[in-house]
């Protein structure tokens, strides 16, 4: 199993942006030193009461640390020609580039970008079709419902693994039809195997699970701390949310169960930045025990 690290790009607004960037890079360096296989930068827009370090510039900086970088794009928010160009440049910086993409869900972001949320699924499929052609052809002419180009070329072209996120059945099957990998944000064993079956029926590929995590040397402390974070409003989750929490031994058992379910890669995001180093350490030890 490969294991990746997803650093949070969200920081309090009162923290100077240079300090926020320094903190992100410090944890990225720690993950690299610990032996994480790759790093993934998420995508988020219109952040209330905070600041968010954006996906493309941050990924470019992280490419100086990791030879394998994944970058998420909430595609309906973007012009597909621009995305194809940005991904092409990022791909040229690393040995392996993963193009993560998803529909997005934030109503405020859709309003801010002037994109009707109800159009997000057909826009996504049209964008991905155009982006694929821009990465494989020159002088592309494309006449879609939402996007049109005439004799457009993009260079450098991305050599990218296309990883599509989503949890509902249509999204999972879309990943199987259009992607090289499916990214799940949940590892609920009651539903994961069924969703993997949907994915494989539609075409299949690699299965990636991205999970929030707390790892501490004491298993009970890790579980208690995760629950305390959720009680304090972590991401608006309920107490039965799906996440990783425990010491290396128990985390290894959980990772082993994921492998048995058909998961190929796990990407972790520490739930508490104050314990991020401990979490990253426990998880890499768990991987070694698997």
C-alpha positions in Angstrom: 0.0 0.0 0.0 1.2 3.5 -0.8 0.6 6.2 1.7 0.3 9.9 0.9 0.0 13.1 3.0 -2.6 15.8 2.5 -1.6 19.0 4.3 -4.4 21.3 5.3 -4.3 24.6 3.5 -6.6 26.3 5.9 -5.3 28.7 8.5 -6.7 31.4 10.8 -7.0 34.8 9.1 -5.0 36.5 11.9 -1.9 34.3 11.2 0.4 36.0 8.7 0.3 34.3 5.4 4.1 33.8 5.3 3.8 32.0 8.7 1.0 29.8 7.5 3.1 28.8 4.4 6.1 28.1 6.6 4.0 25.8 8.8 2.7 23.9 5.8 6.1 23.5 4.3 7.6 22.3 7.7 5.1 19.5 7.9 5.6 18.6 4.3 9.3 18.3 4.9 8.6 16.1 8.0 6.4 13.8 5.8 9.1 13.6 3.2 11.7 12.7 5.8 9.4 10.0 7.3 9.1 8.3 3.9 5.6 9.2 2.7 5.2 8.2 -0.9 3.6 11.4 -2.2 1.8 14.6 -1.2 -1.6 15.8 -2.2 -2.8 19.4 -2.2 -6.6 19.9 -1.9 -8.8 22.6 -3.4 -11.1 25.0 -1.6 -12.5 28.5 -2.3 -14.3 31.4 -0.6 -13.2 30.5 3.0 -15.1 32.3 5.7 -13.1 33.5 8.8 -9.8 32.1 7.5 -7.4 31.9 4.7 -6.6 29.1 2.3 -3.3 28.4 0.5 -4.3 27.6 -3.0 -3.7 24.4 -4.9 -1.5 25.2 -7.9 1.1 27.5 -6.4 1.4 25.3 -3.3 1.8 22.2 -5.4 4.6 23.9 -7.4 6.4 24.6 -4.1 5.8 21.0 -2.8 7.3 19.7 -6.1 10.7 20.8 -4.7 10.2 18.2 -1.9 8.4 15.3 -3.5 8.8 13.6 -6.9 5.2 12.5 -6.7 2.6 15.2 -6.3 -1.2 15.1 -6.5 -3.3 18.3 -7.0 -7.0 18.5 -6.6 -9.1 20.6 -8.9 -12.8 21.3 -8.3 -13.2 21.4 -12.1 -16.5 23.3 -12.5 -14.8 26.4 -10.9 -12.1 26.6 -13.6 -11.6 27.3 -17.3 -10.5 23.9 -18.7 -7.7 25.4 -20.9 -6.2 27.1 -17.9 -6.4 23.9 -15.9 -4.7 21.9 -18.8 -1.9 24.4 -18.9 -1.4 24.5 -15.1 -1.4 20.7 -14.8 1.0 20.4 -17.7 3.5 22.7 -15.9 3.1 20.8 -12.6 3.5 17.5 -14.4 6.8 18.7 -15.9 8.2 19.4 -12.4 7.8 15.9 -11.0 8.3 12.2 -11.9 4.6 11.4 -11.2 1.7 13.9 -11.3 -1.8 12.9 -10.2 -4.6 15.0 -11.5 -7.3 14.8 -8.8 -10.6 16.3 -9.7 -14.1 16.5 -8.3 -17.4 18.4 -8.7 -17.3 20.6 -5.6 -20.1 21.2 -3.2 -19.7 24.7 -1.6 -22.7 26.9 -2.6 -20.8 30.1 -1.8 -18.0 29.1 -4.1 -20.3 28.3 -7.0 -22.0 31.7 -6.6 -18.6 33.5 -6.4 -17.4 31.9 -9.6 -20.7 32.4 -11.4 -21.2 28.7 -12.1 -24.7 27.2 -11.6 -24.3 24.3 -9.2 -26.9 22.3 -11.0 -24.6 22.2 -14.0 -21.6 20.9 -12.2 -21.8 17.2 -13.4 -22.2 17.9 -17.1 -19.6 20.7 -17.0 -17.2 18.3 -15.3 -17.5 15.6 -17.9 -17.2 18.1 -20.8 -14.2 19.7 -19.1 -12.4 16.4 -18.6 -13.0 15.4 -22.2 -11.5 18.7 -23.4 -8.6 18.5 -21.0 -7.7 15.0 -22.2 -7.6 16.1 -25.8 -5.5 19.2 -24.9 -2.9 16.8 -23.3 -2.8 14.5 -26.2 -3.3 16.6 -29.3 -2.3 19.9 -30.9 -4.6 22.4 -32.5 -7.7 21.1 -30.7 -11.1 22.2 -31.8 -13.9 21.4 -29.4 -17.6 22.4 -29.6 -19.4 21.5 -26.3 -22.4 22.9 -24.6 -20.4 24.8 -22.1 -16.9 25.1 -23.6 -15.7 25.8 -27.1 -12.2 26.2 -28.4 -10.8 26.4 -31.9 -7.2 25.3 -32.9 -5.9 25.5 -29.3 -2.6 23.8 -28.2 -1.3 23.4 -24.7 2.3 22.9 -23.9 3.8 21.3 -21.8 1.3 18.6 -21.9 0.5 16.7 -18.7 1.4 13.0 -18.3 -1.0 12.6 -15.5 -3.0 9.9 -13.6 -6.6 11.1 -13.5 -8.1 10.5 -10.0 -11.8 11.3 -9.6 -13.4 11.9 -6.3 -16.9 11.3 -5.1 -19.0 9.1 -2.8 -22.5 8.8 -4.4 -23.1 6.0 -6.8 -23.1 8.2 -9.9 -19.8 9.8 -8.9 -18.2 6.5 -8.2 -19.3 5.1 -11.5 -18.1 8.3 -13.2 -14.7 7.6 -11.8 -14.7 4.2 -13.3 -15.8 5.4 -16.7 -13.5 8.4 -17.0 -10.6 8.0 -14.5 -7.6 6.0 -13.8 -8.4 6.0 -10.0 -11.3 6.7 -7.7 -10.7 8.8 -4.6 -13.0 8.1 -1.6 -13.3 10.3 1.4 -14.7 7.5 3.5 -13.5 4.1 4.6 -16.7 2.9 6.1 -16.4 -0.9 5.7 -20.1 -1.3 5.5 -20.2 0.7 2.2 -16.7 0.7 0.8 -16.7 -2.8 -0.7 -20.1 -2.0 -2.4 -18.7 1.3 -3.8 -15.5 -0.5 -5.1 -17.8 -2.9 -6.9 -19.6 0.1 -8.6 -16.2 1.5 -9.5 -15.0 -1.8 -11.0 -18.3 -2.4 -12.9 -17.8 1.0 -14.6 -14.2 0.4 -15.6 -12.1 0.3 -12.4 -8.6 1.3 -11.6 -6.7 2.2 -8.5 -8.7 2.8 -5.3 -7.5 5.7 -3.1 -9.0 6.6 0.3 -8.4 10.0 1.8 -8.9 10.0 5.6 -8.6 12.5 8.4 -6.5 11.0 11.3 -5.2 11.3 14.8 -2.2 9.1 15.6 -0.6 9.1 19.1 1.6 6.6 20.9 -1.3 5.8 23.3 -4.3 4.4 21.5 -6.9 5.5 24.0 -5.5 9.1 24.0 -5.7 9.2 20.2 -9.3 8.1 20.1 -10.3 10.4 22.9 -8.6 13.4 21.2 -10.3 12.7 17.9 -13.7 12.6 19.6 -12.9 15.9 21.5 -12.1 17.6 18.1 -15.4 16.4 16.7 -17.3 17.7 19.7 -15.6 21.0 19.3 -17.0 21.2 15.7 -14.3 19.7 13.5 -15.6 20.1 10.0 -19.1 19.9 11.3 -18.9 16.2 11.7 -21.1 14.0 13.9 -19.6 11.6 16.5 -20.0 8.6 14.2 -17.9 10.2 11.3 -15.4 8.0 9.6 -11.7 8.7 10.5 -8.5 7.1 11.6 -7.5 7.3 15.3 -5.1 5.2 17.4 -1.5 4.1 17.9 0.6 2.5 15.2 -0.5 -1.0 16.0 -4.2 -0.3 15.8 -3.7 1.9 12.7 -1.9 -1.0 11.1 -4.9 -3.2 11.7 -7.1 -0.6 10.1 -4.9 -0.2 7.1 -4.7 -4.0 6.7 -8.5 -4.1 6.6 -8.5 -1.5 3.9 -6.1 -3.5 1.8 -8.3 -6.6 2.2 -11.3 -4.5 1.0 -9.4 -3.6 -2.2 -7.8 -0.2 -1.3 -4.5 0.5 -3.0 -3.5 3.8 -1.4 -4.4 5.9 1.6 -3.9 9.6 1.8 -4.0 11.1 5.4 -4.8 14.5 6.7 -4.0 15.1 10.4 -7.0 16.4 12.2 -5.0 18.5 14.7 -2.0 20.4 13.4 -0.6 20.5 17.0 -0.3 16.7 16.8 0.5 16.5 13.1 4.0 15.2 13.5 2.9 12.5 15.9 0.1 11.5 13.6 2.4 11.3 10.5 4.9 9.2 12.6 2.3 6.7 13.9 0.9 6.2 10.4 4.2 5.6 8.7 5.0 3.1 11.5 1.6 1.5 10.8 2.4 1.2 7.1 5.7 -0.6 8.0 3.8 -3.1 10.2 1.3 -4.0 7.4 
